[in-house]
């Protein structure tokens, strides 16, 4: 079960994701994906491949620990955090 402080952090990250920042930290994106049931399947060079049953693979290539806006948009669509 998720603790209250973890839920608060996840909700803050979801709000940040909805705002489509220019970049977000890879650790935060990974946390959001894993909270939504995605699993890191493999890492090939700098490419991190996340999988979830009945979903397309999400491949992220973080640079200096950051994920860029195009990947943030793909993640937001995959986990249902569309901008209102």
N, C-alpha and C positions, 0 to 999 in steps of 0.2 A: 504494500500500500504506500502511496506517495504521501509524504509529510506536508504540512501546511506551508512551510518555507519553500519547499521544492515546487509546490503548486504555484506559489506567488512568483517565483523566478520564471517558471514556464510561461505563465500568463504575461509577464513583462516581455519575455522574448517573443511571444506570439504577437504582441502589440507592435514591437519593433519590426518584426517580419512584415506585418501588414503595411507598414509605412514605406516599405521598399527602400531601405537605405542604400547608399552607393556600395557599401560593403558591410559584412558582419563577420565576427570571429567564427572560424571553423568549429571550435569547440561548442559554441552556442547552437550552430546549425545542426551539428551532430546530436546534441542533446534533444533538440526539437524533433528530429527524425526518429531517434530511438524512442522517445516518449509516444510517438505515433505508430510504433510497431515496426519501423524499418530497422534492418540489421546491416552492419558493415560486412559485406561479403568478402571483399578482397581489396588490396591496394596494389596497383601496378604503377610503379614510378610515383608520380605525384597525384595520380588519379585514384580517388576513393570511390568504390562502387557499393551503393546501398541497394538492398533488395527488400521486397515485401510481396507476399503472395498476391497474385493477380494484378500486379502493378508493373509498369516499366521500370527498368533499372535507372536509378539516379546516380550520375557520375559527377563528382565534384573534384575540382583541381585547385585546392587552396594555394595561395601565394603569400608568403610571409604570415601564415596563420589566418589569412582573411579569405572570404568568399565574395565574389563580385556580384553585382546586381542581377545579371542574367541568370545566374545559378540560384540566387535568392528567389527570383520570380518562379523558377521551376519548383523549388522546394515549397514555396507558399501554395502553389496549385496542388502539389502532391498531398500536402497535409490539410488542405482545405482552409488555409488562412488567407482567403481572398480579401482584397481591400474593399471596404464597405462603400 
